Structures are given as C-alpha cells and as structure tokens.
Amino acid sequence: MNVSEVEQTLLSEMLQWYRLQRHDYLNHWQVIMGNLQLNHPAEALQYMRETVAESQEEQKIGHLAEPHLAAIMLGFLIRLSQEGITVTIDFPDEMKRKEFWQDHWQEEYVKRLYGYTKDCMEAFPRSPMSKDLQAEVYLFTEPGGLAFQFILSNEETILYDKMVTFV
C-alpha cells in the first residue's frame, strides 16, 4: 500500500483535530455541569444550543461520500473555526452518494484541493481587528468537473473570494 504524502498529512491532522475536539468536548461538558450545579439551567441550555449549532457544519461534511474530500474539508473547517471564523458549507445532495464520486473524483484532486485550502488559510491576515469573520465554502459541479469556492467576509465587505475548478 502506497500512502501519499498528502494522505499521511491528512491522517496526522485528523488525529490532531480529534485530540483538539475531544478536549473541547470535555470542556463543553464541564461548562454545562457547572451551570447545572450552580442551578443555572437556562444558561446550560443556551450553551448547549450554541455548541450544537457550531457542530452542524461538521456534521454536513460527514455526509460527503468521498473520504479524502471529507477529511480535507473537515480540516479546513476546523482550522477556520480555530481562527474564530464562523463557517458555513454547502454542496448538492448528490455529493452524499458514493456513485457520484465514481465519475467526479480523481486521485490527483487530493493534493490540489489540500493546497487550495492551505492557500485560503494563508490569504487573510490574523489580527485582533479581524473579528466577526464569516466563511462560506461551496462545492458544486461544473461541466466536466467540480468547483470549490471560498468566500471570507466581515459584516460589511467580502475580504477574499477564491474559486478553483477541477476537470
């Protein structure tokens, strides 16, 4: 079995993200338990609602039937979230089916897509002034291929918009 350099990197990152999420998960439970112990059930419920909302985009990624794509997108979403960026992801329902990917995915896409997500992460400045940032990630079909678009904005302006097409 030949494991490519990108696949090795993805595996390493997935383990890193798992550890981070496990830590975050335990912290969430501590906050909820603390609120309940202090007899603040409304705060515990509100906190639970907020954390569930954050997890919904990750859950969407779990429905992608192409495992390399799902791993890349999950890592991208987590990196953005770690920067304090609110992320939404959207893709057609057909991408949830394995059959779709038999005709739309090629092994060479892994390295290119991983590079695209790295480029997107490096494209915006990190500063205390970069607050209230939202990212939109779109996956869609193009004639003869696929396209991925990343849009980063604040409340007023689109700061970055990059699309890549795979054919």
N, C-alpha and C positions, 0 to 999 in steps of 0.2 A: 504494500500500500504506500503510495506516494502522497505525502501531506505537503501541500504547497506552503510557502512562507506566509501568505495571507491567511490561509486556513489555520496555521499554527498561531498567528497573531490573534485571529478571531477567537480561538479556543482560550488562549491566555486572557484576553479581555473579558470573555464570558465568565470565566472564573473570578476575575476581579470584580465584575459587576454583580455577580452572585453574592460575593462577600459583602460588598457595599450595601446591597439591598437587604441582605439578612440583618446587617447591623441597623439599617434604617427601620426595618420591620420590627425589630425588638424595641427600638426607641419609640416607635408609634404605640406599641402596647404599653410601654411604661407611662407615656403621657395619658393614655386612656385610663389605665388603672389609677394613676394619680388623681385624675379628675373625679373618678368614681369614689375613691377613698375620701376625698375632700367633699363628697356629696354635691358634686357639680355635674350631674348627668347631662344637662343641656350642652355644656362645654365639651364633654366627652363625645356626645353625638355629633356636634358641629365638627369637631376634629376628625371624627371617623368619615363624615361626608366629604371633607376636603381631601383626605388621603385616598378615598375610593375614586374620586374624580381624577386625581393625578394618575392612578393606575389604569384608567380606561384606555389611554392611548397605547400603553404597553400591551394590554390585552388585545387590542386590534392587531398589533404586529404578530402576536401569537397565532393569528388565523392565516397568515401568509403560508402557503403550502411549499414554498421554495426555502429550504433551511438556510442556505447561505445568505439569501436576501434578508430573511428574518433576523439572523444574527447581526448582520451589518446594520440594519435599521434599528434594532434594539440598542446596540452600542451607541449609535448616533443619537437616539432619543435620550439615553441616559447621560451621555456627555453634555448635551444641551441642557438637560434638567439640572445637572451639577453646576452649570453656569448661571442657574436661576432663570432660565428661559422657559416659558410656557410653550409646550409643543402640541400641535395637532397634526395628525397624519390621516391621509385619505387615499383610498385606492378602490378600484372597482371590485365588486363581489367575485368576479370571475378569477381573480388572483388568489382566492381561497381554495381553488381546486387544483389538485396535482396535474390533471390533464392539461390545464392551461400552460403550465410551466414546461411541459414536454416540447411545446412548439415555440416558447418565448424565452427560454433561458439557455445561455451558453456558459461554459466554464470560465471563459475569458472575462465575463462580466464581473466576476467576483473582485478581481484586482482593480478594475476600472471603477466600480461602484464604491469600493472601500476608499480609493484615492479621492473620489468625488466628495465623500463625507468628510474626509480629513481636510480637503481644500475649503469646504464650507466652514468648518470649525476654525480654521486659521484666518478667515476672511473678515472677521469683525473684531474690533478692539475690546479688550476686557478692561473696564474701568468702573469705579463707583458710579459714574454718570450713566452707565449702561443699565438702567433699571427699566422694569416693565417691558421687557422684550418678549415678543411672541414669534414663534417659528411655525411655519406651515410647510409640511412635507407632502408632496403629491407624487403618486406613482400612477402612470397611466400608459395605455397602449398607443402606439403610433403606427402608421402604416409600415409594416415590415419590422417592427421592433417595439421597444419600450422607451419611456421617458421618465425622468425623475426631476422634480423641481423643488428647490428650497428657497423659501422667502422668509426673510428676517425683517421685522418691523418693530417700531415702538408705537405709541398711541397715535402719532402724527405722520410718520414717514416710513416708507419702505427703505431699509438700510442696505439690503442685499437681496438679489434675486438671481439665482443661477439654475439653469436647466441643462441636463445632459441627456442625450439620446443614444440608445444602443440599438444598432441594426445589424 
